[in-house]
Amino acid sequence: MDQKCINNIIQANVVDELCDAIGYENILDKIEERVCYSFGDRKEKFIPELVITPHSTEQVSSIVIIANKHNISICQRGAGDGLSGDVVSINGGIVLDLKNMNRIVELNAKDLTVTVEPGIVIKDLQEEVAKLRLFYPPGQAGTEFSTIGGNVAESTGGMTGMKYGVTRDYVLALEIVLPDGSVINTGRKTLKSVAGYDLTRFFVGSAGTLGVLTKITLKLLPMPEKIATVKSFFKDIDSALNATDSILIKSHLHPRSLFFADKTCIDAVRDSAEEEIPEEVEVLLLIDVDGNEKNVANDISMIDALCRENGALNISIANSDKDRNTLWDIRKYLSLLLFKTSAMKFSKDICVPRSKVRVALKKINELSKSYSLQVAAFGNIGEGHINVNVICNNVKEVGTSVNNPVSQLLQEVVSIRETITSGQDVGEMKSGFKGLALAPHEIEIMTGLKKMFDPKGIMNPGNIFI
C-alpha cells in the first residue's frame, strides 16, 4: 500500500463538501480543538487536519465517501484511551470522533442480546442491562470511559476474561461502513450462524483499518447472584503462583478474575492504599468469585485457606459492592500511579499460556536486571495476561536503552509460544514486531485482505500494516 497517495492537507473545497453533507456544526477545524485529538495514552502527538463528530450511520457513510474520493486518511476514535497507538492519526487527515453515536438501539432480554452504537461507554451499557438482571462481562479497568467501539476494534480482554471470555466472544453482528462508503451487515442475532465466512470475527480486532463499526450486537448473560473478592499479599512471586496453582489446578476452582501485581506496583500504590501494606510484601493477588450465595461462600472459604497454606501475609475479603470496589481501586488507578513515580513509562502487554506465567515473569525480571531498568508487571494471570511497564526516571534512558529490552522481551515472548499482544491489537506501537508472531505468508494474506477492502489505504494507515 502506497501511503504517498494519502492527502495530509485537506483543501477548502473538501471541507465545503463535508459541510454540505453533514453540517459545519459537526466539524472541528480550529487548532485548539484539533490538538485535543493529537494524542492518546502515549507521548507522541499527531494533530489531525479535521475532527468530525457524526451522529448516524448515514453521516459516517457520507464522510467516508468524500474521504475516499479525495484520498484522505480516516482515524476512528472513541475515548482515546487505547494503548496501541490506533487512536491518533499519524498521517494527519480526519479523526472520526464516534462518541456522539452512543445509543442503545435495541435491548432484547428474551434473546439475551443488545444492539448498540460504538460510542456507548462500557459502564453505561453494563448498568443499563443490569436493570434487567443481565450481564455484559467484558470490561477493563477503564469501564467508566472506555467505549464499546474501541473495545471491539481492539478486541480487548477484560477483568472477567478468565471465566467469561473476552470481547470477541460476545460480538454477534456488526453494521460496518466500508472504505468506499457502502454499508454492510455481518453476523446474526443468534448464537449460531454458519452461512458463509465469519466476517464478524474478521472485523473484530481490525483496529479501524477495514471500515467503521456503526452498530454492534452483543451477547448477554444472566447476572450472577453474588460476587465476592479476596485480596491477598505474598512475600514473593513463587508463593503467589503456588497459591494460584492450588486454586486452579488442585482444587479446580474457576474464579471470575485472578489479578496480580508485583513489588514495583505495590510500592507505587502504597501511599494511597486504604490499609498499611507491610514492607516485606512483594506480590498482590485480587481474586473474584461469583455464582449463587452458597457456592460463593464455599469458594471464598477454600481460596482463603489455600492462600494461607501458601504463605499469604495478609488476607481481606469483601462481600459488598462498595468494599469490592475499594479493593479493585488498586487496579483501576495503578497505571496512573506508576506514571506519577516516573518521568516516562512504556507499556507492553503480552499473553502467555497460563502454565508459562512463571517462566514469563522470570524472563521479565532477568531483563530488568540485565538492562538495569525498573519494570512493573501486573495482569490477569488466570488468563496469562501480563502488562509490562518499563519505568524511566531519567529521560536520557529513552531510546535504545528502552527499545532494546522491549524488543528482546517480545522475542522471548514468541520463543515460549506466547503472543506479543493481548489486551489491545498490534497497532502502530507494535506493528514493527508483528513479524515475530506472524509468518511471512500470514502477513501476505492479511495485507492482501486489507488492500481488497481498502484499496486506497485511507483507513487508519500506518497501523498494523505500515
Secondary structure, 3 states (H helix, E strand, C coil): CCHHHCECCCCHHHHHHHHHHHCHHHEECCHHHHHHHCCCCCCCCCCCCEEECCCCHHHHHHHHHHHHHCCECEEEECCCCCCCCCCCCCCCCEEEECCCCCCEEEEECCCCEEEECCCCEHHHHHHHHHCCCEECCCCCCCCCCCEHHHHHHHCCCCCCHHHHCCHHHHEEEEEEECCCCCEEEEECCCCCCCCCCCHHHHHCCCCCCCCEEEEEEEECEECCCEEEEEEEEECCHHHHHHHHHHHHHHCCCCCCEEEEECHHHHHHHHHHCCCCCCCCCCEEEEEEEEECHHHHHHHHHHHHHHHHHCCCCEEEEECCHHHHHHHHHHHHCHHHHHHHCCCEEEEEEEECCHHHHHHHHHHHHHHHHHCCCEEEEEEEHHHCEEEEEEEECCHHHCCHHHHHHHHHHHHHHHHCCCECCCCCCCHHHHHHHHHHHCCHHHHHHHHHHHHHHCCCCCECCCCCCC
